[in-house]
Amino acid sequence: MRCPKCGNEVRPSKKYPGYYLCDTCKKRYAASSVLADEDDYDDYEDYEQSDNTSQPDSANSYDYYDTPKSVKSGPSPRARSTSKAKKARKGSRKSNRSKKKGGILKVILLILLALIMLGFAANALGLIDLKKDNTKKNDKTTETQPKDKDNSGTDAKDTYSVGETADYKNVQIQLIGYEESAGNDWGAPAEGNIFVFVNLEVTNNSDSEISVSSMASFTNYCGDYKLDYSSNAFTALATDSEKQQMDGSIASGKKLNGYLCLEVPADWTTIEIHYSESIWSDSNIKFVINK
């Protein structure tokens, strides 16, 4: 017979017939509660019955339990199936692992959402400061250059390709390059599409801090069609440790190197990236990528 709590062998009580004692748990169990072993109902013949059943032998009995309210007798139940117990433990471990994976995914998605919201907030604050700074400069200056002229007096360029740098209000934006991707385990494009990660570098040569947002500062087109935001492309890029999202604040005199994540048809030929000073103004600079 075995203990229903720890599974170790129990011995019959000399003081209370019909009860069994567990020397490991220091507990007394009724015969109907203990578990039968492979020999089910072997007699415990090795134990000697005490001559005086009313008074326990304190030196040898090991019976240190309270007097039971009632004594139940009867055959012991069959032992539990060990195979079922093992299956139950395996099922519990699998369930715990699946719950842990689900919790990790939720945490990652919440972090990504928080980063997007921070990008919006930083972009709005940075643009307000930049507008105030430009207003002060305009008040102090009496001479202005024509709108469509650069520092040399020639017509300003508004379309740039891979490797070229655009200069807009003392902010330089360079299109370094791009690469195609089929995604990863975290994010994959829809059937017939592919991801394009565009590498840009922004240099802030203005007198104040600026903010850049991959969603608010850039509008993207594939051919004649505007590209919508792709959460799958964002997730694939965010889970790539070698690539940084084009989001963040840039102090005066500092740079930010990051990627835009786009989802386009696999047979794309031309991608246009329009940069605007804020989400309330028209695009000022355009980058063109030809496949």
Secondary structure, DSSP 8 states (H G I E B T S, - for coil): -B-TTT--B-EE-SSSTTEEEETTTTEEEETTTSB--TTSS----SS---S-SSS--TTT----S---S----S-------HHHHHHHHHHHHHHHHHHHHHHHHHHHHHHHHHHHHHHHHHHHHHHHHHHHHHHHHHHH-S----TTB-TTSSB---EE-TT-EEEETTEEEEEEEEEEE---SS----TTEEEEEEEEEEEE-SSS-EEE-TTTSEEEEETTEE----HHHHHHHHT-TT--BS-EEE-TT-EEEEEEEEEEETT--EEEEEE-SSTTS---EEEEEE-
